[in-house]
Amino acid sequence: MQFISTNRNSPSVSFLEAMRGGLAPDGGLYMPTEIPKLPNSFWLRSEPPNFQEIAFQMAKPYLIDALSDEEIHSVINDTFNFPIEMKSVGENQFILELFHGPTLAFKDFGARFMARLFSEKAQKDQQEVTILVATSGDTGSAVAHGFYKVPGVRVCLLYPKGKVSKLQEQQMTTLGENITTLEVDGVFDDCQKLVKEAFTDPDLNASMQLSSANSINIARLLPQSFYYVFAHVELSRNGRYDPIYSVPSGNFGNLTGGLLAMKMGMKADSFLAATNVNNVVPKYLSGSEYKPKDSIQTISNAMDVGDPSNFVRIKTLFNDSDSAIRSLLKGYSYNDEQTRETIRELYKKSGYIACPHTAIGYRAAMEDQKLTKRDKPYVTLSTAHPVKFRDVIEPEIDREISIPERLEKWLKREKKVHSIGKEFKPFKEFLMDF
Ligand SMILES: *Cc1c(COP(=O)(O)O)cnc(C)c1O
């Protein structure tokens, strides 16, 4: 299977090359040249497949040139060693909890899968890879945990000093081993600038194999299609078909994963693109032109994106047909007050505690159900554990949310971090003796 840039202006490459490159040389995002279909027999099995089997069947056509079946199995078993849960919160309303991984957000799926694949590649090439990541928090902790102790890979994370949450900082800075963290005296953009400059620096590139692990990486996208099929299988087991997936969205990688699953043969009724007031995509879906904007800060901050990077992938999946996209996707967007109200009401009605992102997805599902009166199952993807947003949630539900025991230990661990300024030279020197 070959991968090609959405800009169609650079050569097609293998999966491992697309993963190592991150962004294509022409600035586009990698997509498979064709979307493989799951065999009919997959959907007709009398014994429904579990998540690992689903992941294997879906990953194999993409990885077949790069890894043996045994290697794919081992990547999947190491990556997805945490549960996914589906909760019923009302008539035809389900919540798919994707936050039971080590950093309590759905980003663990993509980050861990990519990390294991990088390790396979480093072992095959017999060359150590150095991954540079600029992060504003969530991605950094998922990536750090994904790559922790992975052989053949070193990770250098850069984050803006004092601008990430305590738990995120602890989860990034206390691992040690192959994970190094730098706190930069600046903002997120300064971190990103340092990383970009490193990639174009001839001395650094001559002395080490640099790679990135940002959210547009194809290796992070693929596993985000697996859990849609898992939900589909779980529902059909109970005689429910044609789900409507409601996806709380920022850069739209998660939703793109769902569309990919559908193109691979999964039957879905449609998808809801649920956003906060950063509503570029819902506006486009309701008929206006796609117009990127500066992002606005909200309480669902992992979705504060004004120009979603994966939108171009969605366009490519539908051959740039706006009408095809609009007939399958519907947009909903909510402000902070509506988000808070939804957290309160869902808790009052069913005792369920949703993070602000999940609450936005659930509200879209509820409103769509009310509006269209369809007798179909709604599946809201839950993207983060509520404890990550306890400051926002606790005042609404008037009770405390406790930290899972396995996380509490991070708060007690010793932080190891190097401080740097935002100039390139000291960063380069640091990497040269790294
Ligand atoms: C990253 C993130 C999102 C948005 O996902 P996209 O794939 O960027 O659309 C939503 N919720 C949480 C908690 C996230 O961390």
The ligand as an SDF file (V2000), in Angstrom:
LIG
                    3D

 15 15  0  0  0  0  0  0  0  0999 V2000
   -7.5910   16.3210   20.7950 C   0  0  0  0  0  0  0  0  0  0  0  0
   -8.8820   16.3100   21.5080 C   0  0  0  0  0  0  0  0  0  0  0  0
  -10.1090   16.5280   20.8360 C   0  0  0  0  0  0  0  0  0  0  0  0
  -10.1940   16.8620   19.3720 C   0  0  0  0  0  0  0  0  0  0  0  0
   -9.8170   15.8070   18.5290 O   0  0  0  0  0  0  0  0  0  0  0  0
   -9.4920   16.0890   17.0140 P   0  0  0  0  0  0  0  0  0  0  0  0
   -9.0510   14.7890   16.4660 O   0  0  0  0  0  0  0  0  0  0  0  0
   -8.3980   17.1250   16.9930 O   0  0  0  0  0  0  0  0  0  0  0  0
  -10.7370   16.5980   16.3760 O   0  0  0  0  0  0  0  0  0  0  0  0
  -11.2850   16.4500   21.5610 C   0  0  0  0  0  0  0  0  0  0  0  0
  -11.2740   16.1990   22.8800 N   0  0  0  0  0  0  0  0  0  0  0  0
  -10.1210   15.9880   23.5600 C   0  0  0  0  0  0  0  0  0  0  0  0
  -10.1860   15.7350   25.0200 C   0  0  0  0  0  0  0  0  0  0  0  0
   -8.8940   16.0320   22.8980 C   0  0  0  0  0  0  0  0  0  0  0  0
   -7.7570   15.8310   23.5960 O   0  0  0  0  0  0  0  0  0  0  0  0
  1  2  1  0
  2  3  1  0
  2 14  2  0
  3  4  1  0
  3 10  2  0
  4  5  1  0
  5  6  1  0
  6  7  2  0
  6  8  1  0
  6  9  1  0
 10 11  1  0
 11 12  2  0
 12 13  1  0
 12 14  1  0
 14 15  1  0
M  END
$$$$
